[in-house]
């Protein structure tokens, strides 16, 4: 009787502890990407900016200036609410190196880019700085929303 009980206990514990469980998938997209790509150790990580670059009067003033420079006649035929993201690369002297605009509506993107170019013409931005206080090249991402009235 003891042998049968011991055998049944051994079988139950074997079945209970040998179950396969699903491995949790990596929840972050970057983790999934990095697991498939070999990492090149000779490439340094991007610089971290403790103090990001900004427009002289603040990024809200930049958005207002872009909105003032928009050609509203071109935008009248478009939908009521338009969204895009303005990405500006600022060098370590405060000069604008590049302006990119990403959104769903191409006509709106073109108008916002030309308005952003006008808004940043001959304007020195406040330079981005890292945690050591050194000036660095920085990329500023500014969401832009326009409501057609």
C-alpha positions as CSV (number, residue, x, y, z in Angstrom):
1,X,0.0,0.0,0.0
2,X,2.9,2.4,0.8
3,X,4.5,1.7,-2.5
4,X,1.2,2.4,-4.4
5,X,0.7,5.7,-2.5
6,X,4.4,6.7,-3.1
7,X,4.0,5.8,-6.8
8,X,0.8,7.8,-7.2
9,X,2.4,10.8,-5.3
10,X,5.4,10.6,-7.6
11,X,3.2,10.5,-10.8
12,X,1.1,13.4,-9.6
13,X,4.1,15.6,-8.7
14,X,5.7,14.8,-12.0
15,X,2.6,15.8,-14.0
16,X,2.1,18.9,-11.9
17,X,5.7,20.2,-12.1
18,X,6.4,19.3,-15.7
19,X,3.7,21.6,-17.3
20,X,5.0,23.8,-20.1
21,X,4.2,27.5,-19.6
22,X,4.1,30.1,-22.3
23,X,7.0,32.4,-22.2
24,X,5.9,36.0,-21.8
25,X,6.5,37.9,-25.0
26,X,8.7,41.0,-24.6
27,X,6.3,43.9,-24.1
28,X,8.6,46.6,-25.5
29,X,9.1,46.9,-29.2
30,X,12.7,47.9,-28.7
31,X,13.4,44.7,-26.8
32,X,12.0,42.6,-29.7
33,X,14.0,44.6,-32.3
34,X,17.2,44.3,-30.3
35,X,16.8,40.6,-29.9
36,X,16.9,40.1,-33.6
37,X,19.6,42.6,-34.5
38,X,23.3,42.1,-33.5
39,X,24.6,45.1,-31.6
40,X,27.7,46.9,-32.9
41,X,29.8,47.8,-29.9
42,X,31.9,50.4,-31.9
43,X,28.8,52.6,-32.3
44,X,28.4,54.9,-29.2
45,X,25.0,55.4,-27.7
46,X,23.2,58.6,-28.7
47,X,24.0,61.6,-26.4
48,X,21.5,62.2,-23.6
49,X,20.3,65.8,-23.3
50,X,19.4,66.9,-19.9
51,X,18.5,70.4,-21.1
52,X,16.8,70.1,-24.5
53,X,17.1,72.8,-27.2
54,X,14.3,75.3,-27.4
55,X,13.0,78.3,-29.3
56,X,14.2,81.6,-27.8
57,X,10.7,82.4,-26.3
58,X,9.8,78.8,-25.7
59,X,8.4,76.1,-28.0
60,X,4.8,77.4,-27.5
61,X,6.0,80.7,-29.1
62,X,7.4,78.6,-32.0
63,X,4.1,76.9,-32.5
64,X,2.3,80.3,-32.5
65,X,4.8,81.6,-35.0
66,X,4.3,78.6,-37.3
67,X,0.5,79.0,-37.1
68,X,0.9,82.7,-38.1
69,X,3.0,81.8,-41.1
70,X,0.6,79.1,-42.4
71,X,-1.1,79.8,-45.8
72,X,-4.7,79.3,-44.5
73,X,-6.2,79.6,-48.0
74,X,-4.5,76.3,-49.0
75,X,-5.8,74.6,-45.8
76,X,-9.5,75.6,-46.2
77,X,-10.3,72.7,-48.4
78,X,-8.8,70.2,-45.9
79,X,-10.4,68.4,-43.0
80,X,-11.4,70.2,-39.8
81,X,-8.6,69.1,-37.5
82,X,-5.1,68.5,-38.8
83,X,-2.2,66.9,-36.9
84,X,1.5,66.6,-37.6
85,X,4.8,66.4,-35.8
86,X,7.6,68.9,-36.5
87,X,11.1,67.5,-36.0
88,X,13.9,70.0,-35.9
89,X,17.7,69.3,-35.6
90,X,19.6,72.0,-33.8
91,X,23.4,72.1,-33.9
92,X,25.6,73.0,-30.9
93,X,25.6,76.7,-31.9
94,X,21.8,77.0,-31.9
95,X,21.4,77.0,-35.7
96,X,18.7,74.9,-37.4
97,X,20.2,72.1,-39.4
98,X,17.1,70.3,-40.7
99,X,13.3,70.5,-40.4
100,X,11.1,67.4,-41.1
101,X,7.4,67.1,-40.8
102,X,5.5,63.9,-40.3
103,X,1.7,63.6,-40.5
104,X,-1.1,61.9,-42.4
105,X,-2.0,64.8,-44.7
106,X,0.8,65.6,-47.2
107,X,-0.6,69.0,-48.2
108,X,-0.7,70.1,-44.6
109,X,2.8,68.7,-44.0
110,X,4.2,70.8,-46.9
111,X,2.5,74.0,-45.6
112,X,3.7,73.4,-42.0
113,X,7.3,72.8,-43.1
114,X,7.4,76.0,-45.1
115,X,5.9,77.9,-42.2
116,X,8.4,76.3,-39.8
117,X,11.3,77.3,-42.2
118,X,10.0,80.9,-42.2
119,X,9.6,80.9,-38.3
120,X,13.2,79.7,-37.8
121,X,14.8,81.9,-40.5
122,X,17.8,83.7,-38.9
123,X,16.7,82.6,-35.4
124,X,19.2,81.2,-32.9
125,X,17.7,78.5,-30.7
126,X,18.7,77.9,-27.1
127,X,21.3,75.1,-27.4
128,X,20.7,71.7,-25.8
129,X,23.1,70.6,-23.1
130,X,24.0,67.2,-21.7
131,X,24.3,66.4,-18.0
132,X,27.9,67.8,-17.9
133,X,26.7,71.1,-19.2
134,X,28.3,70.7,-22.6
135,X,26.5,72.0,-25.7
136,X,25.3,69.1,-28.0
137,X,23.4,68.7,-31.2
138,X,19.7,68.0,-30.3
139,X,16.6,66.9,-32.0
140,X,13.4,68.6,-31.0
141,X,10.0,67.0,-31.6
142,X,7.0,69.3,-31.5
143,X,3.5,68.2,-32.1
144,X,1.4,70.6,-34.1
145,X,-2.4,70.7,-34.4
146,X,-4.4,73.0,-36.5
147,X,-8.2,73.4,-36.5
148,X,-9.9,74.7,-39.6
149,X,-12.7,77.0,-38.7
